[in-house]
């Protein structure tokens, strides 16, 4: 495997992770705006990260049901 192929694969994985985080964040903005607003106004991102992790976990559980 050449360096170019490895580089493209790593870039693809990074792009995919970024896309998943962006979609999960947008979903959280739409479904729980109070948590996001409190996290922004207070500067405490712990509830936001906790809810973001819960959204990602539920999406992963939904995907794993199909296996």
PDB file as gemmi writes it, atoms N, CA and C in Angstrom:
CRYST1    1.000    1.000    1.000  90.00  90.00  90.00 P 1                      
ATOM      1  N   UNK A   1       0.841  -1.170   0.000  1.00  0.00           N  
ATOM      2  CA  UNK A   1       0.000   0.000   0.000  1.00  0.00           C  
ATOM      3  C   UNK A   1       0.888   1.235   0.000  1.00  0.00           C  
ATOM      4  N   UNK A   2       0.623   2.136  -0.909  1.00  0.00           N  
ATOM      5  CA  UNK A   2       1.465   3.320  -1.025  1.00  0.00           C  
ATOM      6  C   UNK A   2       1.052   4.383  -0.005  1.00  0.00           C  
ATOM      7  N   UNK A   3       1.933   5.334   0.156  1.00  0.00           N  
ATOM      8  CA  UNK A   3       1.691   6.427   1.098  1.00  0.00           C  
ATOM      9  C   UNK A   3       0.465   7.243   0.678  1.00  0.00           C  
ATOM     10  N   UNK A   4       0.264   7.409  -0.629  1.00  0.00           N  
ATOM     11  CA  UNK A   4      -0.887   8.179  -1.108  1.00  0.00           C  
ATOM     12  C   UNK A   4      -2.198   7.508  -0.722  1.00  0.00           C  
ATOM     13  N   UNK A   5      -2.262   6.188  -0.858  1.00  0.00           N  
ATOM     14  CA  UNK A   5      -3.488   5.480  -0.517  1.00  0.00           C  
ATOM     15  C   UNK A   5      -3.756   5.542   0.974  1.00  0.00           C  
ATOM     16  N   UNK A   6      -2.702   5.421   1.777  1.00  0.00           N  
ATOM     17  CA  UNK A   6      -2.873   5.514   3.229  1.00  0.00           C  
ATOM     18  C   UNK A   6      -3.315   6.920   3.608  1.00  0.00           C  
ATOM     19  N   UNK A   7      -2.711   7.917   2.990  1.00  0.00           N  
ATOM     20  CA  UNK A   7      -3.087   9.304   3.261  1.00  0.00           C  
ATOM     21  C   UNK A   7      -4.530   9.587   2.907  1.00  0.00           C  
ATOM     22  N   UNK A   8      -4.979   9.064   1.775  1.00  0.00           N  
ATOM     23  CA  UNK A   8      -6.371   9.252   1.383  1.00  0.00           C  
ATOM     24  C   UNK A   8      -7.312   8.519   2.329  1.00  0.00           C  
ATOM     25  N   UNK A   9      -6.919   7.344   2.783  1.00  0.00           N  
ATOM     26  CA  UNK A   9      -7.754   6.597   3.713  1.00  0.00           C  
ATOM     27  C   UNK A   9      -7.880   7.330   5.044  1.00  0.00           C  
ATOM     28  N   UNK A  10      -6.774   7.845   5.544  1.00  0.00           N  
ATOM     29  CA  UNK A  10      -6.805   8.585   6.809  1.00  0.00           C  
ATOM     30  C   UNK A  10      -7.633   9.853   6.653  1.00  0.00           C  
ATOM     31  N   UNK A  11      -7.469  10.539   5.545  1.00  0.00           N  
ATOM     32  CA  UNK A  11      -8.245  11.752   5.301  1.00  0.00           C  
ATOM     33  C   UNK A  11      -9.736  11.421   5.202  1.00  0.00           C  
ATOM     34  N   UNK A  12     -10.062  10.306   4.594  1.00  0.00           N  
ATOM     35  CA  UNK A  12     -11.453   9.884   4.496  1.00  0.00           C  
ATOM     36  C   UNK A  12     -12.057   9.571   5.846  1.00  0.00           C  
ATOM     37  N   UNK A  13     -11.305   8.914   6.700  1.00  0.00           N  
ATOM     38  CA  UNK A  13     -11.793   8.585   8.043  1.00  0.00           C  
ATOM     39  C   UNK A  13     -11.990   9.856   8.853  1.00  0.00           C  
ATOM     40  N   UNK A  14     -11.047  10.785   8.764  1.00  0.00           N  
ATOM     41  CA  UNK A  14     -11.169  12.053   9.487  1.00  0.00           C  
ATOM     42  C   UNK A  14     -12.384  12.831   8.991  1.00  0.00           C  
ATOM     43  N   UNK A  15     -12.597  12.849   7.680  1.00  0.00           N  
ATOM     44  CA  UNK A  15     -13.751  13.541   7.117  1.00  0.00           C  
ATOM     45  C   UNK A  15     -15.058  12.883   7.569  1.00  0.00           C  
ATOM     46  N   UNK A  16     -15.080  11.568   7.616  1.00  0.00           N  
ATOM     47  CA  UNK A  16     -16.280  10.859   8.043  1.00  0.00           C  
ATOM     48  C   UNK A  16     -16.595  11.132   9.506  1.00  0.00           C  
ATOM     49  N   UNK A  17     -15.584  11.121  10.359  1.00  0.00           N  
ATOM     50  CA  UNK A  17     -15.793  11.417  11.779  1.00  0.00           C  
ATOM     51  C   UNK A  17     -16.283  12.849  11.946  1.00  0.00           C  
ATOM     52  N   UNK A  18     -15.691  13.769  11.203  1.00  0.00           N  
ATOM     53  CA  UNK A  18     -16.143  15.159  11.263  1.00  0.00           C  
ATOM     54  C   UNK A  18     -17.575  15.326  10.805  1.00  0.00           C  
ATOM     55  N   UNK A  19     -17.946  14.603   9.769  1.00  0.00           N  
ATOM     56  CA  UNK A  19     -19.315  14.659   9.266  1.00  0.00           C  
ATOM     57  C   UNK A  19     -20.297  14.116  10.301  1.00  0.00           C  
ATOM     58  N   UNK A  20     -19.960  13.005  10.914  1.00  0.00           N  
ATOM     59  CA  UNK A  20     -20.829  12.409  11.936  1.00  0.00           C  
ATOM     60  C   UNK A  20     -21.004  13.365  13.112  1.00  0.00           C  
ATOM     61  N   UNK A  21     -19.920  13.975  13.566  1.00  0.00           N  
ATOM     62  CA  UNK A  21     -20.019  14.932  14.670  1.00  0.00           C  
ATOM     63  C   UNK A  21     -20.839  16.157  14.279  1.00  0.00           C  
ATOM     64  N   UNK A  22     -20.695  16.626  13.050  1.00  0.00           N  
ATOM     65  CA  UNK A  22     -21.466  17.786  12.602  1.00  0.00           C  
ATOM     66  C   UNK A  22     -22.956  17.472  12.538  1.00  0.00           C  
ATOM     67  N   UNK A  23     -23.297  16.310  12.025  1.00  0.00           N  
ATOM     68  CA  UNK A  23     -24.705  15.916  11.940  1.00  0.00           C  
ATOM     69  C   UNK A  23     -25.289  15.716  13.330  1.00  0.00           C  
ATOM     70  N   UNK A  24     -24.531  15.082  14.224  1.00  0.00           N  
ATOM     71  CA  UNK A  24     -25.022  14.872  15.587  1.00  0.00           C  
ATOM     72  C   UNK A  24     -25.192  16.205  16.310  1.00  0.00           C  
ATOM     73  N   UNK A  25     -24.301  17.144  16.073  1.00  0.00           N  
ATOM     74  CA  UNK A  25     -24.424  18.461  16.691  1.00  0.00           C  
ATOM     75  C   UNK A  25     -25.647  19.193  16.155  1.00  0.00           C  
ATOM     76  N   UNK A  26     -25.872  19.130  14.860  1.00  0.00           N  
ATOM     77  CA  UNK A  26     -27.063  19.762  14.284  1.00  0.00           C  
ATOM     78  C   UNK A  26     -28.331  19.120  14.828  1.00  0.00           C  
ATOM     79  N   UNK A  27     -28.329  17.810  14.980  1.00  0.00           N  
ATOM     80  CA  UNK A  27     -29.481  17.108  15.547  1.00  0.00           C  
ATOM     81  C   UNK A  27     -29.732  17.574  16.985  1.00  0.00           C  
ATOM     82  N   UNK A  28     -28.659  17.741  17.731  1.00  0.00           N  
ATOM     83  CA  UNK A  28     -28.796  18.193  19.113  1.00  0.00           C  
ATOM     84  C   UNK A  28     -29.298  19.633  19.166  1.00  0.00           C  
ATOM     85  N   UNK A  29     -28.860  20.483  18.243  1.00  0.00           N  
ATOM     86  CA  UNK A  29     -29.374  21.857  18.178  1.00  0.00           C  
ATOM     87  C   UNK A  29     -30.884  21.862  17.955  1.00  0.00           C  
ATOM     88  N   UNK A  30     -31.358  20.951  17.135  1.00  0.00           N  
ATOM     89  CA  UNK A  30     -32.780  20.913  16.810  1.00  0.00           C  
ATOM     90  C   UNK A  30     -33.619  20.253  17.898  1.00  0.00           C  
ATOM     91  N   UNK A  31     -33.079  19.236  18.570  1.00  0.00           N  
ATOM     92  CA  UNK A  31     -33.875  18.482  19.531  1.00  0.00           C  
ATOM     93  C   UNK A  31     -33.731  18.961  20.963  1.00  0.00           C  
ATOM     94  N   UNK A  32     -32.626  19.616  21.289  1.00  0.00           N  
ATOM     95  CA  UNK A  32     -32.408  20.070  22.656  1.00  0.00           C  
ATOM     96  C   UNK A  32     -31.766  21.459  22.663  1.00  0.00           C  
ATOM     97  N   UNK A  33     -32.490  22.454  22.207  1.00  0.00           N  
ATOM     98  CA  UNK A  33     -31.882  23.789  22.103  1.00  0.00           C  
ATOM     99  C   UNK A  33     -31.566  24.424  23.457  1.00  0.00           C  
ATOM    100  N   UNK A  34     -32.298  24.056  24.504  1.00  0.00           N  
ATOM    101  CA  UNK A  34     -32.043  24.640  25.817  1.00  0.00           C  
ATOM    102  C   UNK A  34     -30.682  24.199  26.343  1.00  0.00           C  
ATOM    103  N   UNK A  35     -30.347  22.942  26.170  1.00  0.00           N  
ATOM    104  CA  UNK A  35     -29.043  22.439  26.611  1.00  0.00           C  
ATOM    105  C   UNK A  35     -27.919  23.147  25.872  1.00  0.00           C  
ATOM    106  N   UNK A  36     -28.089  23.324  24.581  1.00  0.00           N  
ATOM    107  CA  UNK A  36     -27.066  23.991  23.783  1.00  0.00           C  
ATOM    108  C   UNK A  36     -26.942  25.462  24.185  1.00  0.00           C  
ATOM    109  N   UNK A  37     -28.072  26.124  24.390  1.00  0.00           N  
ATOM    110  CA  UNK A  37     -28.040  27.536  24.775  1.00  0.00           C  
ATOM    111  C   UNK A  37     -27.385  27.712  26.143  1.00  0.00           C  
ATOM    112  N   UNK A  38     -27.689  26.835  27.084  1.00  0.00           N  
ATOM    113  CA  UNK A  38     -27.063  26.917  28.407  1.00  0.00           C  
ATOM    114  C   UNK A  38     -25.570  26.660  28.323  1.00  0.00           C  
ATOM    115  N   UNK A  39     -25.176  25.717  27.495  1.00  0.00           N  
ATOM    116  CA  UNK A  39     -23.753  25.416  27.353  1.00  0.00           C  
ATOM    117  C   UNK A  39     -23.005  26.609  26.769  1.00  0.00           C  
ATOM    118  N   UNK A  40     -23.624  27.294  25.828  1.00  0.00           N  
ATOM    119  CA  UNK A  40     -22.973  28.441  25.206  1.00  0.00           C  
ATOM    120  C   UNK A  40     -22.927  29.634  26.162  1.00  0.00           C  
ATOM    121  N   UNK A  41     -24.038  29.901  26.840  1.00  0.00           N  
ATOM    122  CA  UNK A  41     -24.092  31.084  27.697  1.00  0.00           C  
ATOM    123  C   UNK A  41     -23.256  30.929  28.964  1.00  0.00           C  
ATOM    124  N   UNK A  42     -23.227  29.732  29.523  1.00  0.00           N  
ATOM    125  CA  UNK A  42     -22.483  29.513  30.766  1.00  0.00           C  
ATOM    126  C   UNK A  42     -21.036  29.111  30.517  1.00  0.00           C  
ATOM    127  N   UNK A  43     -20.719  28.700  29.326  1.00  0.00           N  
ATOM    128  CA  UNK A  43     -19.357  28.269  29.014  1.00  0.00           C  
ATOM    129  C   UNK A  43     -19.046  26.871  29.510  1.00  0.00           C  
ATOM    130  N   UNK A  44     -20.041  26.183  30.038  1.00  0.00           N  
ATOM    131  CA  UNK A  44     -19.853  24.817  30.525  1.00  0.00           C  
ATOM    132  C   UNK A  44     -20.381  23.854  29.464  1.00  0.00           C  
ATOM    133  N   UNK A  45     -19.489  23.153  28.812  1.00  0.00           N  
ATOM    134  CA  UNK A  45     -19.902  22.293  27.707  1.00  0.00           C  
ATOM    135  C   UNK A  45     -20.164  20.858  28.147  1.00  0.00           C  
ATOM    136  N   UNK A  46     -20.073  20.576  29.431  1.00  0.00           N  
ATOM    137  CA  UNK A  46     -20.272  19.205  29.908  1.00  0.00           C  
ATOM    138  C   UNK A  46     -21.653  18.652  29.554  1.00  0.00           C  
ATOM    139  N   UNK A  47     -22.759  19.376  29.808  1.00  0.00           N  
ATOM    140  CA  UNK A  47     -24.063  18.825  29.412  1.00  0.00           C  
ATOM    141  C   UNK A  47     -24.187  18.651  27.901  1.00  0.00           C  
ATOM    142  N   UNK A  48     -23.595  19.564  27.148  1.00  0.00           N  
ATOM    143  CA  UNK A  48     -23.633  19.472  25.690  1.00  0.00           C  
ATOM    144  C   UNK A  48     -22.902  18.231  25.204  1.00  0.00           C  
ATOM    145  N   UNK A  49     -21.718  17.996  25.752  1.00  0.00           N  
ATOM    146  CA  UNK A  49     -20.929  16.822  25.357  1.00  0.00           C  
ATOM    147  C   UNK A  49     -21.639  15.545  25.786  1.00  0.00           C  
ATOM    148  N   UNK A  50     -22.251  15.563  26.958  1.00  0.00           N  
ATOM    149  CA  UNK A  50     -22.980  14.389  27.444  1.00  0.00           C  
ATOM    150  C   UNK A  50     -24.150  14.065  26.518  1.00  0.00           C  
ATOM    151  N   UNK A  51     -24.917  15.092  26.131  1.00  0.00           N  
ATOM    152  CA  UNK A  51     -26.036  14.872  25.218  1.00  0.00           C  
ATOM    153  C   UNK A  51     -25.557  14.467  23.828  1.00  0.00           C  
ATOM    154  N   UNK A  52     -24.443  15.044  23.383  1.00  0.00           N  
ATOM    155  CA  UNK A  52     -23.883  14.664  22.090  1.00  0.00           C  
ATOM    156  C   UNK A  52     -23.451  13.202  22.097  1.00  0.00           C  
ATOM    157  N   UNK A  53     -22.835  12.764  23.177  1.00  0.00           N  
ATOM    158  CA  UNK A  53     -22.443  11.358  23.292  1.00  0.00           C  
ATOM    159  C   UNK A  53     -23.671  10.448  23.325  1.00  0.00           C  
ATOM    160  N   UNK A  54     -24.732  10.888  23.981  1.00  0.00           N  
ATOM    161  CA  UNK A  54     -25.959  10.085  24.025  1.00  0.00           C  
ATOM    162  C   UNK A  54     -26.570   9.955  22.631  1.00  0.00           C  
ATOM    163  N   UNK A  55     -26.544  11.038  21.842  1.00  0.00           N  
ATOM    164  CA  UNK A  55     -27.073  10.986  20.476  1.00  0.00           C  
ATOM    165  C   UNK A  55     -26.251  10.022  19.624  1.00  0.00           C  
ATOM    166  N   UNK A  56     -24.930  10.116  19.741  1.00  0.00           N  
ATOM    167  CA  UNK A  56     -24.062   9.220  18.967  1.00  0.00           C  
ATOM    168  C   UNK A  56     -24.251   7.768  19.391  1.00  0.00           C  
ATOM    169  N   UNK A  57     -24.407   7.537  20.686  1.00  0.00           N  
ATOM    170  CA  UNK A  57     -24.608   6.170  21.175  1.00  0.00           C  
ATOM    171  C   UNK A  57     -25.929   5.595  20.692  1.00  0.00           C  
ATOM    172  N   UNK A  58     -26.974   6.395  20.723  1.00  0.00           N  
ATOM    173  CA  UNK A  58     -28.263   5.886  20.245  1.00  0.00           C  
ATOM    174  C   UNK A  58     -28.231   5.612  18.746  1.00  0.00           C  
ATOM    175  N   UNK A  59     -27.511   6.435  17.993  1.00  0.00           N  
ATOM    176  CA  UNK A  59     -27.379   6.180  16.556  1.00  0.00           C  
ATOM    177  C   UNK A  59     -26.597   4.897  16.307  1.00  0.00           C  
ATOM    178  N   UNK A  60     -25.546   4.687  17.086  1.00  0.00           N  
ATOM    179  CA  UNK A  60     -24.747   3.464  16.936  1.00  0.00           C  
ATOM    180  C   UNK A  60     -25.563   2.235  17.328  1.00  0.00           C  
ATOM    181  N   UNK A  61     -26.352   2.348  18.381  1.00  0.00           N  
ATOM    182  CA  UNK A  61     -27.215   1.229  18.764  1.00  0.00           C  
ATOM    183  C   UNK A  61     -28.216   0.908  17.668  1.00  0.00           C  
ATOM    184  N   UNK A  62     -28.768   1.947  17.047  1.00  0.00           N  
ATOM    185  CA  UNK A  62     -29.715   1.742  15.953  1.00  0.00           C  
ATOM    186  C   UNK A  62     -29.055   1.050  14.764  1.00  0.00           C  
ATOM    187  N   UNK A  63     -27.822   1.407  14.476  1.00  0.00           N  
ATOM    188  CA  UNK A  63     -27.105   0.753  13.383  1.00  0.00           C  
ATOM    189  C   UNK A  63     -26.770  -0.692  13.704  1.00  0.00           C  
ATOM    190  N   UNK A  64     -26.413  -0.953  14.963  1.00  0.00           N  
ATOM    191  CA  UNK A  64     -26.031  -2.311  15.346  1.00  0.00           C  
ATOM    192  C   UNK A  64     -27.226  -3.259  15.410  1.00  0.00           C  
ATOM    193  N   UNK A  65     -28.436  -2.739  15.507  1.00  0.00           N  
ATOM    194  CA  UNK A  65     -29.627  -3.594  15.496  1.00  0.00           C  
ATOM    195  C   UNK A  65     -29.778  -4.323  14.163  1.00  0.00           C  
ATOM    196  N   UNK A  66     -29.226  -3.704  13.103  1.00  0.00           N  
ATOM    197  CA  UNK A  66     -29.359  -4.299  11.785  1.00  0.00           C  
ATOM    198  C   UNK A  66     -28.369  -5.435  11.551  1.00  0.00           C  
ATOM    199  N   UNK A  67     -27.380  -5.591  12.407  1.00  0.00           N  
ATOM    200  CA  UNK A  67     -26.388  -6.646  12.211  1.00  0.00           C  
ATOM    201  C   UNK A  67     -26.807  -7.952  12.794  1.00  0.00           C  
TER     202      UNK A  67                                                      
END                                                                             
